[in-house]
Amino acid sequence: MKTKKVADLIGISVRTLHHYDEIGLISPERTKDNEYRVYTAEDLSKLQQILFFKKLGFKLSNIKKIINDPDYNQEEALLMQKKMLLEERSQLSTMINTIDLTLKEMNGEIEMTDKDKFKGLDFSNNPYEQEARERWGDAAVDNSNRKLKEMDAEEVKRRFDEIYNDLANIRHIDPSSEEAQKEIHKWFVFLNEIGDYSLEAFKSLGDMYVEDERFKKNIDKFGTGLAEFMRQAMTAYYEQNK
């Protein structure tokens, strides 16, 4: 099966499949003239695993390590993925039930306790913060948290939205162009107002925007393809300023 047919079957872009090949995540065979990638049944099985992990929020770099591990067992991976999805479904069901009860309370049908109002809303574990600590260390994250507490939350959100919208409006131009680099510089400056980002950390953050499905989904709300555009622009910014 050629790349275009696989992309249409799954509902992802040809560019994404090419990216997976470029980073060594899944590398299908080529035709004799080396013109086309050809996916076998084994490749499709592997791709299914990759997309399950990606949907669960795993980074591409971690997925690559997992599926290329000599001890990797597909059946064990599927059982683990099922367990994670069941846990997520359970939490979502609890949240939906909380919404239904809240609507009933608003209509005077029932009375909820304060505890009942927050069932399913557990923010005690912040995966974004944990990943940031693993990548850049506790000091950088603590410093960022301190700066954020000192800033006005509404102003921070306004500036986030403003920069994302400005970048979304130019996401179809060359990420390394002068105009794109001028806009991504504003992002670099703002991030260093609320944290402490070296050029290397800035580039790494751009990679995370694409590798982590949660980041990609949130960023692409401002415009389809924005996460990938920002990754390329941030990489170009690193290369031009290192």
C-alpha positions in Angstrom: 0.0 0.0 0.0 1.5 3.4 -1.0 1.7 6.3 1.3 -1.2 8.3 -0.1 -3.5 5.3 0.3 -2.3 4.7 3.9 -2.8 8.4 4.7 -6.4 8.3 3.4 -7.2 5.1 5.2 -6.0 6.4 8.6 -6.9 10.1 8.2 -3.5 11.6 8.7 -1.3 13.5 6.2 1.2 12.2 3.9 3.6 14.7 5.4 3.2 13.1 8.8 4.0 9.6 7.4 7.1 11.1 5.7 8.1 12.6 9.0 7.8 9.3 10.8 10.1 7.8 8.2 12.6 10.6 8.5 13.0 10.2 12.2 13.2 6.4 12.0 9.9 5.7 13.7 8.6 3.6 10.8 10.4 3.1 7.6 8.5 1.2 4.9 10.3 -0.4 1.9 10.8 1.6 -1.3 10.0 0.6 -4.8 12.9 -0.5 -7.0 13.1 3.0 -8.5 13.1 4.4 -5.0 10.2 6.6 -6.0 7.5 5.4 -3.6 7.2 4.1 -0.1 5.3 0.8 0.2 3.6 -0.2 3.4 3.3 -3.9 4.2 0.7 -5.5 6.6 3.5 -5.5 9.3 4.1 -1.8 8.7 0.4 -1.1 9.2 0.3 -3.1 12.4 3.3 -1.1 13.7 1.7 2.1 12.6 -1.4 1.2 14.6 0.7 0.8 17.7 2.4 4.2 17.1 -0.9 6.0 16.7 -2.4 4.3 19.8 0.6 5.5 21.8 0.4 9.0 20.2 -3.3 9.3 21.0 -2.5 8.5 24.6 -0.1 11.4 24.8 3.2 9.6 24.3 6.0 11.7 22.7 7.3 10.3 19.4 10.8 10.0 20.8 9.5 7.7 23.6 7.3 5.7 21.1 10.4 5.1 19.0 12.3 3.7 22.1 9.3 1.6 23.1 8.6 -0.1 19.8 12.3 -0.6 18.9 13.1 -2.2 22.3 14.2 -5.9 21.7 11.8 -6.9 24.5 8.8 -5.1 23.0 5.7 -7.2 23.0 2.7 -6.0 20.9 0.1 -7.9 22.9 1.4 -6.5 26.2 1.4 -3.0 24.6 -2.2 -3.4 23.5 -3.3 -4.5 27.0 -1.5 -1.6 28.5 -3.1 0.8 26.0 -6.5 -0.7 26.7 -6.0 -0.2 30.5 -5.1 3.4 30.0 -8.1 4.1 27.8 -10.4 2.4 30.2 -9.1 4.6 33.0 -9.6 7.7 30.8 -13.1 6.6 29.9 -13.9 6.1 33.6 -12.7 9.6 34.4 -14.7 11.1 31.4 -17.8 9.2 32.5 -17.4 10.7 36.0 -17.0 14.2 34.6 -20.1 13.8 32.3 -22.1 12.6 35.3 -20.9 15.6 37.3 -22.1 17.9 34.5 -25.5 16.2 34.4 -25.9 16.5 38.2 -24.9 20.2 38.0 -27.5 20.8 35.3 -30.1 19.2 37.6 -29.0 21.3 40.5 -29.3 24.5 38.3 -32.9 23.5 37.6 -33.7 23.0 41.3 -34.1 19.2 41.0 -31.3 18.2 43.4 -28.8 19.7 45.7 -25.1 18.8 45.3 -22.4 18.8 48.0 -19.2 20.9 47.4 -17.3 17.6 47.0 -19.8 16.3 44.4 -19.3 19.4 42.2 -15.7 18.5 41.6 -15.9 14.7 41.0 -13.7 13.8 38.0 -11.8 17.1 38.1 -8.5 16.0 39.5 -5.6 18.4 38.7 -3.2 17.0 41.4 -1.0 15.5 38.7 0.1 17.9 36.0 1.8 15.8 33.2 3.0 19.0 31.4 4.9 20.2 34.4 6.4 16.8 35.1 7.7 16.5 31.5 9.1 20.0 31.7 10.9 19.1 34.9 12.4 16.0 33.2 13.5 18.0 30.2 14.8 21.2 31.8 15.1 20.6 35.5 13.3 21.7 38.7 15.0 25.1 38.9 13.7 26.2 35.5 10.2 25.1 36.2 10.1 26.6 39.7 11.4 29.9 38.3 8.7 29.8 35.6 6.0 29.1 38.2 7.2 31.9 40.4 7.1 34.4 37.5 3.6 33.3 36.5 2.3 33.9 40.0 3.6 37.4 39.9 1.9 38.2 36.6 -1.8 39.0 35.9 -3.4 35.7 34.6 -5.7 37.5 32.1 -2.8 39.5 30.7 -0.8 36.3 30.3 -3.7 34.6 28.4 -4.2 37.6 26.2 -0.6 37.7 25.1 -0.6 33.9 24.6 -3.6 34.2 22.3 -2.3 37.3 20.5 1.0 35.6 19.6 -0.6 32.4 18.6 -3.1 34.2 16.4 -0.4 36.3 14.8 1.6 33.2 14.0 -1.5 31.4 12.7 -2.0 34.2 10.2 1.4 33.6 8.6 1.6 29.8 9.0 1.6 29.3 5.3 4.8 31.2 4.6 8.4 30.0 4.9 9.1 29.4 8.6 12.7 30.7 8.1 11.7 33.9 6.3 12.3 37.3 7.9 8.6 37.8 8.6 8.2 34.5 10.3 11.4 34.9 12.3 10.3 38.3 13.5 7.1 36.8 14.9 8.7 33.8 16.5 11.2 36.1 18.1 8.2 37.6 20.0 7.4 34.1 21.3 11.0 33.6 22.4 11.0 36.9 24.3 7.6 36.3 25.9 8.6 32.8 27.1 11.6 34.3 28.7 9.4 36.8 30.5 7.6 33.9 32.2 10.4 31.4 32.3 14.0 30.9 31.5 14.6 29.4 28.0 17.9 29.0 26.3 18.0 28.7 22.5 18.4 24.9 22.9 15.4 24.7 25.2 13.4 26.8 22.8 14.1 24.5 19.9 13.3 21.5 22.1 10.0 23.0 23.1 9.2 23.4 19.4 9.8 19.7 18.9 7.4 18.9 21.7 4.7 20.9 20.1 4.6 18.3 17.3 5.6 15.2 19.2 3.1 15.6 22.0 -0.4 15.2 20.7 -1.8 17.3 23.6 0.3 20.3 22.7 -0.3 19.8 19.0 -4.1 19.7 19.5 -4.2 22.8 21.7 -2.0 24.8 19.4 -3.7 23.7 16.2 -7.0 25.1 17.6 -5.6 28.5 16.4 -5.0 27.1 12.9 -4.4 23.7 11.4 -0.7 23.1 11.0 0.3 25.9 13.4 2.2 23.5 15.7 4.3 22.2 12.8 4.9 25.7 11.5 6.1 26.9 15.0 8.4 23.9 15.3 10.1 24.7 12.0 10.2 28.4 12.8 11.7 27.7 16.3 14.3 25.4 14.8 15.2 28.0 12.2 15.4 30.6 15.0 17.8 28.4 16.9 20.0 27.8 13.8 20.1 31.6 13.0 20.9 32.7 16.5 23.0 30.0 18.1 
